[in-house]
Amino acid sequence: MSRRLPIIHGVSESDAGPYRLERLDLEFANGERRRYERLHGRGHGAVVVVPLIDADTVLLVREYAAGVHRYELGLVKGRIDAGETPLQAADRELKEEAGYGARRLDALRALTLAPTYMSHSTHLVLARDLYPERLPGDEPEELEVVPWKLDRLHELILREDFSEGRSIAALFIARDWLQHHAG
C-alpha cells in the first residue's frame, strides 16, 4: 500500500550535542496532526567494514565501549569524513583500527539505526584482498584484532561482548552476499 507522506507544517531546531534536534509539526492524510522529533547527525554518515583476511575469516576488533562500560568485539567502523566516499572511509578506518588496507572494497548497502527518529545511516562495506598497513587513528589505545571464522558466526552472536546491532547485521548481510556473488 502506498501512502501520501505527511505534510510538514513547521520545523523548529535546537542543538543536541553531536546532533541537531528537529521538531516537526505534521499532518497525516487522515487529518491527524502530531509533533515528531528527529535527530540529524552533524557528520557525513558512517561505515561498518567487514574485513576478510581470507575467504572464511573476518577480522573483528575489541575496543572500549563507553555506552556499556566494557570492552566489545565488533567490526571496524567509523565516520565518513568530509570529502570522503564510503569506500575511502572504509579503507581508512580499516588501516586505523585493524592495521590493514584493502585492494578490493564492495559497498553492499546502507543501514539505518532508528529510522523513526534518526536520519543517520551507516554504509556497509566488504573489504577483501587485505594487506598490512597502519594509519594513526583517534582511538586512545591500539585495538586488539581478533580473527573469527564465518562458520562460527552462530557462536559469535551469542557472546556477551558482541552486542552491537550494526556488526551483527553486517556479518549476516556480508555472508549472504558472498554466497550469491562468488568471485
Residue pairs with C-beta under 8 A, 6 or more apart in sequence:
3 29
4 29
6 26
6 27
6 28
6 29
7 26
7 27
8 24
8 25
8 26
9 25
9 26
9 27
9 33
10 24
10 25
11 22
11 23
11 24
11 25
12 22
12 23
13 20
13 21
13 22
13 23
14 20
14 21
14 23
15 21
16 39
18 41
18 42
18 43
19 39
19 40
19 41
19 42
20 39
20 40
20 42
21 37
21 38
21 39
22 37
22 38
22 39
22 40
23 35
23 36
23 37
24 35
24 36
24 37
24 38
25 33
25 35
26 33
26 34
26 35
26 36
27 33
28 34
36 117
37 117
38 117
38 118
38 119
39 117
39 118
39 119
39 120
40 118
40 119
40 120
41 118
41 119
41 120
43 79
43 80
44 79
44 80
44 81
44 82
44 84
45 79
45 80
45 86
45 110
45 120
45 121
45 122
45 123
46 77
46 78
46 79
46 80
46 120
46 121
46 122
46 123
47 77
47 78
47 79
47 80
47 86
47 89
47 90
47 93
47 122
47 123
47 124
47 125
48 75
48 76
48 77
48 111
48 122
48 123
48 124
48 125
48 166
48 167
48 170
49 75
49 76
49 77
49 90
49 93
49 94
49 125
49 126
49 127
50 58
50 75
50 124
50 125
50 126
50 127
50 170
50 171
50 174
51 58
51 59
51 75
51 76
51 94
51 98
51 100
51 102
51 127
51 128
51 130
52 58
52 59
52 126
52 127
52 128
52 130
53 59
53 100
53 130
53 147
56 149
56 150
56 151
57 147
57 148
57 149
57 150
58 75
58 147
58 148
58 150
58 171
58 174
59 76
59 98
59 100
59 130
59 145
59 146
59 147
59 148
60 73
60 74
60 75
60 145
60 146
60 147
60 148
60 156
60 162
60 167
61 73
61 74
61 75
61 76
61 97
61 98
61 143
61 144
61 145
61 146
62 71
62 72
62 73
62 74
62 143
62 144
62 146
62 161
63 71
63 72
63 74
63 97
63 139
63 143
63 144
64 70
64 71
64 72
64 140
64 141
65 71
65 72
65 164
68 163
70 161
71 161
72 161
72 162
72 163
72 164
73 146
73 156
73 159
73 161
73 162
73 167
74 162
74 164
74 167
75 166
75 167
75 170
75 171
76 90
76 93
76 94
76 97
76 98
77 93
77 97
77 122
77 166
77 167
78 89
78 92
78 93
78 96
78 97
79 89
80 86
80 89
80 123
81 89
81 92
84 92
86 107
86 123
86 125
87 105
87 107
87 125
89 123
90 102
90 105
90 123
90 125
90 127
91 101
91 102
91 105
91 127
92 135
93 137
94 100
94 101
94 102
94 127
94 130
95 101
95 133
95 134
95 135
96 134
96 135
96 136
96 137
96 138
96 139
97 137
97 139
97 143
98 143
98 145
99 132
99 133
99 134
99 145
100 127
100 130
100 131
100 132
100 133
101 130
101 131
101 132
101 133
102 127
102 128
102 129
102 130
102 131
103 128
103 129
103 130
103 131
104 127
104 128
104 129
105 125
105 126
105 127
105 128
106 125
106 126
106 128
106 177
107 123
107 124
107 125
108 124
108 125
108 126
108 173
108 174
108 177
109 123
109 124
109 173
110 121
110 122
110 123
110 124
111 121
111 122
111 123
111 124
111 166
111 169
111 170
112 118
112 120
112 121
112 122
113 120
113 121
113 122
113 165
113 166
122 166
124 169
124 170
124 173
124 174
126 174
126 177
126 178
148 156
150 171
150 175
153 171
153 172
153 175
156 162
156 171
157 168
157 171
162 168
